[in-house]
Each structure stands twice: as structure tokens, then as C-alpha cells.
């Protein structure tokens, strides 16, 4: 049995199986802002509970895709 603690950061696919217009990945936990800032450096981390269109980049800052954060 796996134990989870309050300081864990987790990511989970939230999109139902099948075809759809967007894919949803939920990230929560203490390091979620750090992960978002690495994936989408231009994301406004102060925009709490507001959707924003961001560009996802890899570790070399190469554009991968757009996302709603």
C-alpha cells in the first residue's frame, strides 16, 4: 500500500477515455507552481483560479504545445 503525505506533489490525467477537444492533467501539491513555471515559463502564477492560454516548453525551451493553465 502506498502512503501519501500532505507535502506530496501529484499529477493525474483527468481526461475521460475516447476522443475529445482537450486533454486535462491535474497537478496539485507543494511543488505544483514550480512544475508549472518550468513547463510554461510565461504563465502568470499570480492569476489564481483564472484560466490562461500558455505555451508548454521542454527543458531546452523548445515549444511543444499550447495549454490552458
N, C-alpha and C positions, 0 to 999 in steps of 0.2 A: 504494500500500500504506500502510495506517495503522499508525503505530508507537504502542505503548502503553508507558508508563513505570510504575515501581513506585509513584509518587505519584498516579496517576490514580484517580479515583473513577468506578465504572461501575455501571450499573443494567441488569438484563436480566429480561425476562419468562421465568419458568421453568415456567409452566403449559402442559401439552400442549393442543393444539387440541381443540375439542369442548366438551361440557358437563361441568361439574364443580361441586363444592361450594365450593371456594375458588380464588382466583387468587393466584399466587405471583410476587412480584417480588423478586429478589435484589439487594441493594446491598452493594458492597464497596469498600474503599479508604479513604484517609486522611480523607475528609470524610463518611463514611457516618454517623457518630454525629451530626454537625451536621445532616445531612439528616433523620435520624430525629427529632431533637429539634424541628425545625421542623414536620414533619408530625404528630408525636404528642408534644406538649409534656409530657404526663403520663407518658410512658414512662420506666421505670426503667432508665437506661443502665448502671447497675452490675450488672444482672441478666444476666451473661454466660452464654450457652448455656441460657437458660431462656425458654420461651415465655410471653408475657403478652398479654392482651387489651387493646388500646389504641384510642382514638378518633382518627381521622385528621381534621385540620382544614385549612382553606385559610388563605391569608395573612391573612384578616380574622378568624380564629379561629371560623369557622362550621363546625359539624360536617358532615363528608362521609360517613363510613362507619366501621365498626369493622374492626380488623385484628389479626392475631397478629404480634407483633414479637419 
